[in-house]
């Protein structure tokens, strides 16, 4: 089995953008991968084309060797663009390996240590009342978690969507106060048995995060996610001294080296590995095993599509240190024409089907109908004093779409 081609599928579908790939082989098998930064998809495609030249004729079973070649072969260490390209290819190689021996991927990764993986959805609503109702709705559907984001403070939260040309506003002190009020109402609505996750989306500095955590202690959050910007993992050392709340971080980190300090110094409680950014299955499994030695559970970042979801759940099923799996929407309720077979979900839990590889099916002809040029920008936020402090992470584009669909 030798690699012959890497096909790229830049798509706009179901109110979202995606970049999927197929790694093709000379025996007819195809492996599926997904890129974690679709907003930068046009640039990632160039990286994929560059890496493809080196991979033609290689054996997918040599995935560790190929990972090292892709990561180290350009002399300069990859940033998020190349690591996302490597991640998509690596996931596809693992899919190919499992398909070639007619085995589900989770079995190739060590076999199931759990039959299913508990998941949390994305909860939305324009204003607190709508958000509370959405949390009650997903709870009634069987989800054991709710998850929502730090509240923005501009009028667009209640009215129109922001764009990078028409920035929204997030004033930290006001947002902390309003988010605390929201959290209290959600806890009251869903009760004490439902776990609540709050995603800060790296939008606050340390002082405001400390204030937020102190305010939220009485409501017992499952974790506070990505409270600080990701450029300096060292910042979590200061934060960890001032809060007892569980901290989840890492979705923007693109390799094991960026996780090194927070794992070795026990600065986080949950590792938010993005398999489609941080080097694919090969790198994510290493980070997972490393975290296990520090009793840190993983919470794989999964704001993407069916391929990402299947890769995450495959590793979660075969790993002991799993906290919860992000699952924005119930599998099988979106992009069914592109992915006619997806992973399974019931009563708040997901699991992989006992089918070869990732256990999903991809219809390339259906995908081609949604072809798009991926060369845009996510929404932009400022403070009241017009301080450009944060580009909203890519999954919040989906958040905004889902928020609009709820209306």
C-alpha positions in Angstrom: 0.0 0.0 0.0 1.6 3.3 -1.2 0.3 6.9 -1.1 -0.6 8.2 -4.6 -2.4 11.4 -4.0 -3.9 13.8 -1.4 -7.3 15.2 -2.4 -8.5 18.4 -0.8 -12.1 19.4 -0.2 -12.6 23.0 0.9 -16.3 23.4 1.6 -19.0 25.7 2.8 -22.0 23.8 4.1 -24.6 23.8 6.8 -23.7 27.3 7.8 -20.0 26.4 8.3 -16.7 26.0 6.5 -14.6 22.9 6.5 -11.4 21.5 4.9 -11.4 17.7 4.5 -8.8 15.6 2.8 -8.5 12.1 1.3 -5.1 10.3 1.2 -5.4 7.9 -1.7 -3.4 4.7 -2.2 -2.5 2.4 -5.0 -4.8 -0.4 -3.6 -7.9 1.8 -3.7 -8.2 2.6 0.0 -8.7 6.2 1.1 -8.0 7.7 4.4 -9.9 10.7 5.7 -8.5 13.8 7.5 -9.7 17.2 8.6 -7.9 20.5 9.0 -8.4 22.4 12.3 -8.2 26.0 11.0 -10.6 26.2 8.0 -10.6 30.0 8.1 -7.0 29.8 6.9 -7.8 26.9 4.5 -6.4 28.5 1.4 -3.0 28.7 3.0 -3.3 25.2 4.5 -4.0 23.8 1.1 -0.6 25.2 -0.1 1.0 23.4 2.9 -0.8 20.2 2.0 0.4 20.4 -1.6 3.9 21.0 -0.4 3.9 18.0 1.9 2.1 15.8 -0.7 5.2 15.9 -2.9 7.3 14.3 -0.1 4.7 11.6 0.7 3.9 10.2 -2.7 5.1 6.6 -2.8 5.4 6.2 1.0 3.7 3.5 3.0 0.9 4.8 5.3 2.0 2.2 7.9 5.1 4.2 8.5 3.1 7.0 10.1 5.6 7.8 12.8 8.4 8.2 10.3 6.2 10.3 8.0 5.1 12.5 10.9 8.8 13.2 11.7 9.6 13.9 8.1 6.7 16.3 7.8 7.4 18.0 11.1 11.2 18.2 10.9 11.8 18.0 7.1 11.6 21.8 6.4 14.3 22.7 9.0 12.0 25.3 10.7 9.5 23.9 13.2 5.9 24.1 11.9 3.4 26.7 13.1 -0.3 26.3 13.2 -0.7 26.2 9.4 1.7 23.3 8.8 0.8 21.5 12.0 -2.9 21.6 10.9 -1.8 20.1 7.5 0.3 17.5 9.2 -2.7 16.7 11.5 -5.1 16.1 8.7 -2.6 13.9 6.9 -1.8 11.9 10.0 -5.4 11.3 10.9 -5.9 10.0 7.3 -2.9 7.7 7.7 -4.3 6.1 10.8 -7.7 5.7 9.1 -5.9 4.0 6.3 -3.9 1.7 8.6 -7.1 0.6 10.4 -9.0 0.1 7.1 -6.2 -2.0 5.6 -6.6 -4.6 8.4 -10.4 -4.3 8.5 -10.3 -2.9 12.1 -11.9 0.0 13.9 -9.3 2.7 14.6 -10.0 2.6 18.4 -8.9 -1.1 18.4 -5.7 -0.3 16.6 -5.0 2.4 19.2 -5.2 -0.2 22.0 -8.8 -1.3 22.2 -11.8 0.0 24.1 -11.3 0.9 27.8 -14.9 2.3 27.7 -17.9 1.5 25.6 -18.9 5.1 25.2 -17.7 8.7 25.8 -19.7 11.3 27.7 -20.0 14.5 25.6 -21.0 18.1 26.0 -23.0 20.2 23.4 -22.7 23.8 22.4 -25.4 25.9 24.0 -26.6 29.2 22.6 -29.2 31.9 22.9 -29.6 35.6 22.2 -29.8 36.9 25.8 -29.9 35.0 29.0 -33.5 33.7 28.8 -32.9 32.1 25.4 -29.6 30.6 26.6 -31.3 29.1 29.7 -34.0 27.6 27.5 -31.4 26.1 25.2 -29.6 24.5 28.2 -32.9 23.1 29.5 -33.6 21.7 26.0 -30.3 19.8 25.7 -30.6 18.5 29.2 -34.1 17.1 28.3 -32.5 15.5 25.3 -30.2 13.5 27.6 -26.9 15.5 27.6 -25.2 15.4 30.9 -23.4 18.7 30.4 -24.1 22.2 29.2 -21.5 24.6 27.8 -21.7 28.2 26.9 -19.3 31.1 26.3 -18.2 34.3 28.1 -20.8 36.9 27.4 -20.0 39.7 24.9 -21.2 43.1 25.9 -22.3 44.7 22.6 -25.8 45.0 21.3 -25.1 42.4 18.6 -25.5 39.7 21.3 -29.2 40.5 21.1 -29.5 41.6 17.5 -27.0 41.2 14.6 -23.9 39.1 14.0 -20.6 40.9 14.2 -17.9 40.7 11.5 -14.3 41.6 11.3 -15.3 44.8 9.6 -17.9 45.6 12.2 -16.3 44.6 15.5 -18.2 43.6 18.5 -17.3 44.6 22.1 -16.3 42.6 25.1 -15.5 44.8 28.0 -14.0 42.5 30.6 -15.4 43.9 33.9 -18.9 44.1 32.5 -18.6 40.7 30.9 -17.5 39.0 34.1 -20.5 40.5 36.0 -23.0 39.5 33.3 -21.5 36.0 32.8 -21.8 35.3 36.5 -25.4 36.3 36.4 -26.0 34.0 33.5 -24.2 31.1 35.2 -26.4 31.5 38.3 -29.6 31.3 36.3 -28.4 28.3 34.3 -27.4 26.4 37.4 -30.8 27.1 38.9 -32.5 25.9 35.7 -30.6 22.7 35.1 -30.0 21.7 38.8 -26.9 20.4 40.5 -26.6 17.1 38.6 -25.7 18.7 35.3 -22.1 19.7 34.7 -21.5 23.2 33.4 -18.5 24.3 31.3 -17.7 27.9 30.6 -15.6 28.8 27.6 -13.7 32.1 28.0 -12.2 31.7 24.5 -8.9 33.2 25.7 -10.6 36.6 25.9 -9.6 37.8 29.4 -6.3 38.7 31.2 -5.2 37.1 34.5 -6.8 39.7 36.8 -10.2 39.4 35.3 -10.1 35.6 35.2 -9.2 35.5 38.9 -12.2 37.7 39.6 -14.5 35.5 37.4 -13.3 32.3 39.1 -14.0 33.7 42.6 -17.5 34.7 41.6 -18.3 31.3 40.0 -17.0 29.1 42.8 -20.4 28.7 44.5 -21.9 27.3 41.2 -19.4 24.5 41.0 -18.4 24.6 37.3 -16.9 21.5 35.7 -14.1 23.6 34.3 -13.2 27.1 33.0 -12.0 26.7 29.5 -9.2 28.7 27.8 -9.3 31.6 30.3 -6.1 33.2 29.1 -4.5 33.9 25.7 -2.4 31.0 24.5 0.9 32.6 23.4 2.4 32.1 26.9 1.6 28.8 28.7 3.7 30.3 31.6 0.7 32.6 32.4 -1.2 29.6 33.8 1.4 29.4 36.6 0.1 32.7 38.0 -3.5 31.8 37.5 -3.2 28.4 39.2 -2.1 30.2 42.4 -5.3 32.1 42.7 -8.1 29.7 41.9 -9.3 26.3 42.9 -11.6 25.9 39.9 -10.6 23.3 37.3 -8.9 24.8 34.3 -9.0 23.4 30.8 -6.6 24.7 28.2 -4.7 23.9 25.0 -7.0 24.1 22.0 -4.7 26.6 20.2 -1.5 24.7 20.9 0.0 22.9 17.9 2.4 20.4 19.4 3.5 18.6 22.5 6.1 21.2 23.3 3.5 23.9 23.9 1.8 21.5 26.4 5.1 20.8 28.1 5.0 23.4 30.9 1.4 23.1 31.9 1.6 19.3 32.1 5.0 19.1 33.9 4.0 21.8 36.4 0.4 20.6 36.8 -1.0 24.0 35.8 -4.1 22.7 34.2 -6.7 20.0 35.0 -7.9 19.2 31.5 -5.9 19.1 28.3 -7.9 20.6 25.4 -6.0 18.9 22.6 -7.2 19.7 19.0 -6.3 16.6 17.0 -6.8 18.6 13.8 -4.2 21.2 14.8 -1.8 19.4 17.2 -0.3 16.9 14.7 -3.1 14.4 14.4 -3.5 11.1 16.2 0.3 10.5 16.5 1.0 13.7 18.4 -2.3 13.7 20.3 -1.8 10.2 21.7 1.6 11.2 23.0 0.2 14.3 24.7 -2.6 12.1 26.1 -0.2 9.6 27.6 2.0 12.3 29.0 -1.0 14.0 30.7 -1.9 10.6 32.2 1.3 10.6 34.2 0.1 13.8 35.9 -3.5 12.7 36.3 -4.6 15.3 33.8 -7.7 14.2 31.8 -8.1 15.1 28.1 -11.1 17.0 26.8 -10.4 16.9 23.0 -11.3 20.1 21.2 -13.9 19.3 18.5 -15.7 22.3 17.0 -15.4 20.8 13.5 -17.0 18.0 11.4 -17.6 14.3 11.3 -13.9 13.3 10.8 -12.7 15.3 13.8 -15.5 13.8 15.9 -14.6 10.3 14.9 -10.9 10.8 15.5 -11.5 12.3 18.9 -13.9 9.6 20.1 -11.6 6.8 18.7 -8.8 8.0 21.0 -11.1 8.6 23.9 -12.5 5.1 23.7 -8.9 3.7 23.9 -7.6 6.1 26.6 -8.0 6.0 30.4 -7.7 9.7 31.2 -10.8 11.3 29.6 -12.9 14.0 31.2 -15.5 14.7 28.5 -15.7 15.1 24.7 -16.8 18.3 23.0 -19.6 17.5 20.5 -21.2 20.7 19.2 -24.2 19.0 17.8 -25.5 15.4 17.9 -23.7 13.3 15.3 -25.9 12.5 12.4 -27.8 15.7 12.5 -25.5 17.8 10.2 -23.9 17.2 6.8 -25.6 13.8 6.3 -25.2 14.0 2.6 -21.5 14.4 2.8 -21.1 11.9 5.7 -24.0 9.4 5.3 -22.5 7.2 8.1 -21.2 9.0 11.2 -20.4 8.0 14.8 -23.2 7.0 17.1 -24.8 9.1 19.9 -27.4 8.4 22.5 -28.4 10.0 25.9 -25.3 12.3 26.0 -22.7 9.6 25.0 -20.9 9.0 21.7 -19.1 5.9 20.5 -17.4 4.7 17.3 -19.1 2.1 15.1 -17.4 -1.3 14.6 -16.5 -0.4 11.0 -13.0 -0.2 9.6 -11.0 2.9 10.3 -12.8 5.9 11.7 -16.1 4.2 11.2 -17.6 6.9 9.0 -18.3 7.2 5.3 -17.5 10.2 3.0 -19.3 11.0 -0.2 -16.8 13.0 -2.3 -19.4 13.7 -5.0 -21.8 15.2 -2.5 -18.9 17.2 -1.0 -18.0 18.8 -4.3 -21.3 20.5 -4.5 -20.2 22.7 -1.6 -16.8 23.7 -2.9 -15.6 27.0 -1.6 -12.5 29.2 -1.4 -11.5 29.3 2.3 -9.9 32.7 2.7 -11.8 34.7 5.2 -11.6 36.1 8.7 -13.5 35.3 11.9 -15.5 38.0 13.8 -13.4 40.6 15.7 -13.9 41.9 19.2 -12.6 45.1 20.8 -13.0 46.7 24.2 -14.8 50.0 24.8 -11.6 51.9 24.3 -11.1 50.1 20.9 -8.3 47.9 22.0 -7.9 45.1 19.5 -7.2 42.3 21.8 -8.7 39.2 20.3 -9.6 37.5 17.1 -12.5 35.2 17.9 -11.6 31.5 17.6 -12.9 29.7 14.5 -15.6 27.7 16.3 -17.3 30.8 17.4 -18.3 31.4 13.7 -20.3 28.2 14.1 -21.5 29.4 17.5 -22.9 32.6 15.8 -24.6 30.6 13.0 -26.2 28.3 15.5 -27.3 31.2 17.6 -29.0 32.7 14.5 -30.7 29.4 13.7 -32.2 29.2 17.1 -34.2 32.4 16.4 
